[in-house]
């Protein structure tokens, strides 16, 4: 993000998406939530499409920060240099748990933007680019762990994470404890790293 004001605008947009949904996201609403004078959001994102792009870019930064914070709490550091499956399971469990608890707002906003991206080709391109970065990180982790097909299996890992997130945030699954997530990731990593 280029400035503190831009971050403020994008963070307000994320909060609105999580609380009110896509229909609640307007330039005026962002100004109000951010505590900015009327018209301020338009200085950073003239159109709705520009506001969505700005919000998605900030959302990616916030999600990457969740992953980085989880890495500082576990022995693994992204991209994972050590092929230790327990360290990777710990990292993934902490990141998913954080995404569905203290960063729940970010996760809900991403789902709003994901659905909107199905209707807006320009947003889809940005959204797919964001997803590509996470798939590349997953492939790097699995390559370090010796996976025979880290790209294909990395996609599976990301899909699994997406399913856990969706189930915990908008599904009926509830928030799984970190220990349950670690066990689930250990099981999955055994499969995606085996020959």
Phi and psi in degrees as a GROMACS rama.xvg file:
@    title "Ramachandran Plot"
@    xaxis  label "Phi"
@    yaxis  label "Psi"
@TYPE xy
-82.5003  -29.3081  UNK-2
-148.91  165.866  UNK-3
-62.1585  -37.5697  UNK-4
-65.1108  -40.3017  UNK-5
-63.3102  -42.258  UNK-6
-62.8751  -42.4508  UNK-7
-59.365  -45.0884  UNK-8
-62.1085  -48.213  UNK-9
-65.1631  -40.6996  UNK-10
-65.5014  -37.5933  UNK-11
-64.8664  -40.3375  UNK-12
-63.1349  -40.6216  UNK-13
-62.3492  -44.1222  UNK-14
-60.9048  -41.8343  UNK-15
-65.2425  -45.5046  UNK-16
-57.9987  -42.5894  UNK-17
-68.2512  -36.7411  UNK-18
-87.9789  -41.6392  UNK-19
-114.457  -13.207  UNK-20
85.0439  -178.384  UNK-21
-62.4646  -37.2328  UNK-22
-65.4394  -26.9839  UNK-23
-80.5002  -10.962  UNK-24
-83.9971  105.1  UNK-25
-132.689  161.28  UNK-26
-59.6624  -42.1288  UNK-27
-62.7133  -43.3807  UNK-28
-63.07  -39.3317  UNK-29
-64.0866  -44.2594  UNK-30
-55.681  -45.4576  UNK-31
-65.0522  -49.8113  UNK-32
-64.9365  -37.1334  UNK-33
-78.8118  -10.3395  UNK-34
70.9559  34.2859  UNK-35
-105.7  155.46  UNK-36
-62.0908  148.894  UNK-37
-53.0877  136.587  UNK-38
93.0398  -9.06466  UNK-39
-63.9487  -42.0942  UNK-40
-61.209  -36.1748  UNK-41
-63.3552  -24.8765  UNK-42
-69.1917  -25.1358  UNK-43
-100.607  -26.6027  UNK-44
-150.579  96.3254  UNK-45
-60.2998  -42.6579  UNK-46
-110.377  167.87  UNK-47
-62.6982  -40.4368  UNK-48
-59.8993  -42.3948  UNK-49
-65.5282  -37.4413  UNK-50
-65.6599  -40.3795  UNK-51
-65.3108  -41.9756  UNK-52
-62.1573  -45.8739  UNK-53
-60.9236  -43.6537  UNK-54
-65.4387  -41.6905  UNK-55
-65.4931  -39.2531  UNK-56
-62.4433  -42.8742  UNK-57
-67.5446  -38.7599  UNK-58
-59.8486  -42.1698  UNK-59
-61.3875  -41.4109  UNK-60
-60.4053  -44.575  UNK-61
-65.7414  -39.8588  UNK-62
-68.0205  -38.3624  UNK-63
-64.8265  -34.6857  UNK-64
-66.5422  -35.8116  UNK-65
-62.4648  -44.6495  UNK-66
-63.956  -43.2657  UNK-67
-64.2784  -40.3327  UNK-68
-65.5427  -39.1081  UNK-69
-63.5934  -36.5619  UNK-70
-65.5223  -34.6118  UNK-71
-70.9456  -21.1051  UNK-72
-89.8647  -13.4674  UNK-73
-114.266  175.866  UNK-74
-77.8315  -16.484  UNK-75
-86.2015  146.157  UNK-76
-127.39  125.557  UNK-77
-73.3005  145.788  UNK-78
-67.2379  142.16  UNK-79
-60.3997  120.29  UNK-80
-86.8427  -38.9903  UNK-81
-82.1513  136.34  UNK-82
-83.9036  16.6218  UNK-83
-70.3885  116.696  UNK-84
-64.5933  -34.9869  UNK-85
-64.4408  -40.0059  UNK-86
-65.4441  -42.0376  UNK-87
-65.5677  -41.5334  UNK-88
-61.9934  -40.6849  UNK-89
-63.6827  -46.0762  UNK-90
-59.1986  -50.4337  UNK-91
-64.3423  -41.5096  UNK-92
-61.9891  -44.2448  UNK-93
-65.2404  -40.4456  UNK-94
-65.6737  -45.814  UNK-95
-64.6351  -44.3  UNK-96
-61.123  -43.6587  UNK-97
-63.2507  -38.8501  UNK-98
-65.538  -28.3369  UNK-99
-101.147  -1.47563  UNK-100
-116.784  -89.0822  UNK-101
-69.9023  -17.1216  UNK-102
-117.155  29.1124  UNK-103
-57.433  -40.6156  UNK-104
-56.5947  -43.8236  UNK-105
-63.2241  -42.8254  UNK-106
-65.2941  -43.9417  UNK-107
-63.0738  -43.783  UNK-108
-60.5999  -37.8484  UNK-109
-63.9077  -38.6679  UNK-110
-64.9691  -38.5508  UNK-111
-59.9693  -46.0975  UNK-112
-68.775  -33.5131  UNK-113
-62.8901  -44.0748  UNK-114
-66.0157  -40.9525  UNK-115
-64.0906  -34.4005  UNK-116
-65.0038  -22.1042  UNK-117
-71.1626  -16.685  UNK-118
-109.851  -9.54425  UNK-119
-126.333  103.588  UNK-120
-57.4121  -35.4629  UNK-121
-67.3625  -36.0842  UNK-122
-74.2148  -35.2066  UNK-123
-58.5418  -41.7196  UNK-124
-60.5141  -45.4008  UNK-125
-66.4005  -44.1779  UNK-126
-61.422  -43.7352  UNK-127
-63.7876  -37.0545  UNK-128
-63.1006  -40.8566  UNK-129
-62.757  -45.3917  UNK-130
-63.8158  -34.2203  UNK-131
-61.3221  -39.9025  UNK-132
-60.9064  -42.1538  UNK-133
-69.9707  -35.1204  UNK-134
-68.007  -37.2561  UNK-135
-64.8458  -39.5654  UNK-136
-63.8406  -41.7522  UNK-137
-63.366  -42.7435  UNK-138
-63.3302  -39.1261  UNK-139
-64.2804  -41.3088  UNK-140
-60.8932  -46.2776  UNK-141
-70.7986  -34.0105  UNK-142
-62.6595  -42.1671  UNK-143
-63.7727  -28.5766  UNK-144
-87.4077  0.135103  UNK-145
88.8935  18.4376  UNK-146
-61.2564  135.656  UNK-147
-72.0897  -17.4612  UNK-148
-144.595  70.5858  UNK-149
-64.1446  -30.0641  UNK-150
-69.9923  -52.6499  UNK-151
-63.8  -44.0638  UNK-152
-73.6417  -26.2415  UNK-153
-63.9985  -38.286  UNK-154
-62.1621  -39.7045  UNK-155
-64.1006  -41.7628  UNK-156
-61.1122  -45.4725  UNK-157
-63.1055  -41.7281  UNK-158
-62.0656  -38.864  UNK-159
-64.0117  -45.7237  UNK-160
-60.5277  -44.875  UNK-161
-57.7348  -42.0858  UNK-162
-63.4805  -42.7332  UNK-163
-62.1156  -44.8032  UNK-164
-61.4749  -49.1057  UNK-165
-60.3839  -46.3728  UNK-166
-62.1059  -39.3204  UNK-167
-76.7093  -30.697  UNK-168
-94.9716  -45.0864  UNK-169
-122.783  -6.62445  UNK-170
-90.8746  -163.032  UNK-171
-101.882  8.52919  UNK-172
-77.6222  -25.4547  UNK-173
74.0283  178.257  UNK-174
-88.0606  114.473  UNK-175
-75.1904  145.482  UNK-176
-64.1131  154.152  UNK-177
-56.5257  -40.3496  UNK-178
-63.4785  -38.5007  UNK-179
-65.5919  -39.7935  UNK-180
-64.2511  -42.0037  UNK-181
-59.5273  -44.6759  UNK-182
-63.5397  -41.4503  UNK-183
-63.623  -42.4488  UNK-184
-70.6719  -34.2917  UNK-185
-60.0372  -45.058  UNK-186
-61.3709  -46.573  UNK-187
-64.5753  -44.1437  UNK-188
-62.7998  -31.868  UNK-189
-59.9274  -39.8862  UNK-190
-74.4488  -47.3537  UNK-191
-78.3532  -10.5067  UNK-192
-105.233  -4.6669  UNK-193
-82.4911  161.779  UNK-194
